[in-house]
Amino acid sequence: MLEIRTAKEEEFENVVSFYDAVIDGMQNAESKPGWKKGIYPDEKFLKGAIERQELLIGILDGVITGAMVVCWEEISPSTLYSR
């Protein structure tokens, strides 16, 4: 069963690895999110989202299979990238 919950600080490296794998897997896709390793989502952004409990992860059989950042406040895109 898929478990969805906020990521924990000790899972940071696994979250980064997950996003890196998604970026690698999307290289030849017709539709791409425009992400680049180390640029977006960068480690500062992900770490901040974990600290603010805004990063949700999906875990299946002990492996992160999904992730997203949920921000509850209204912010501008420039503010988002500077967090």
N, C-alpha and C positions, 0 to 999 in steps of 0.2 A: 504494500500500500504506500502511496506517495505521501510523505510528510512535508508540510509546508510550515516554515517557521522563520523567525529572524536569525540571521547568521550570528555566530559567536566570534569574539575576537580571536580565539585560538583556531578558528577555521579560515582565517584570512588567506593563508597560502593556498588552500584548496579552492577558495573563491577565485583568486587570481588565475590559478591553473584552469579552472572551469572556463573563465572568460577567454583565456588564451586558446583553449581547445575550440571554443565556438568561433573565434576569429579564424583559426586555421581551417576549420570545417566549412567556412563560408567563402573561402577564397575563390572558388569556381562556381559559386551560386549565381543564378540570374539576378536575384534581388539581394543586395548586401546592406548591412546596417551602417557601413562606413566607419567601422571601428578599426583602430590600429593598435597593436600591442604597445603598451607603455605610454600611449598618447590618450586614447579614450577607449574604454574607461581606464584611467590611470590609477596607480596604487593609492595616491592621496585621496582621490574621490571614493574609492571602494572602502578604504579604512575609515574615512569620515562617516560614510553611510552605515557601516557596521557599528561604530561608536554611538551614532544617533538612533540605532535600531531601525533604520530605514531600509536595510538590505534584507529581502526575503529570499530564502533558498528552498528549492524542492529537493528532497532526498529520497532516493529509491534504492533499496538494498545497500544502504550505507554510502551511496555515491551521490554527489551533487549533480542533479540532472536539469536544474533550472534555477534562474536567479533573476531578480529585478529589484530596482530601487524604487521605493514608494515614499514620496515626500508629501507630507500633509499640509505644508504651508505654501502659499502662492509666492513664487519667486521668478525672477527673470532668468532667461538662459545664461546671461553673463554671470549672474550670482551663482547659479548652479555649478558652472565650471570652475569657479574660484573657491568652492568649498573644500 
